[in-house]
């Protein structure tokens, strides 16, 4: 996590998603975590317990954009809030940037994404990088499925992955 982050709790309008912690640095949004999400930094766990509210401009923009994202189900939405992905390794950042190219309502496989970043044999490493994606929803790792189209791996939980995909209009039989 970037050393100087400001936190705010966003209350999702979708009850099953629960509270969402947002974090911002001077460079942009640097965290979006579901309560209880795996691989959440210790500072984020601590911030959740305090239920912070902030008027940081990137947090306010993220909250507005999340409101619009959730208010129009099945409508393609593009987040415009600046992102700070500096807390990851070079490989993780490469994966996270590739995730930004997956349009709402569409999905890709882990294998496809590994090929897309030029490392077709790095499927497991890619999955690990996605599991540590610090900016859930905005950096859409929920749009990556197993090779057979199954819902696999999501640090926020498979039920949340299913809700996000359904909200974007994606209707695979696996849902």
Secondary structure by P-SEA (a helix, b strand, c coil): cccbbbbbbbbcccccccbbbbbbcccccccccccccccccaaaaaaaaaccccccaaaaaaaaaaaaaaaccccbbbbccccccccccaaaaaaaaaaaaccccccccaaaaaaaaccccaaaaaaaaaaacccccccccccccccccccccccccaaaaaaaaaaaccccccc
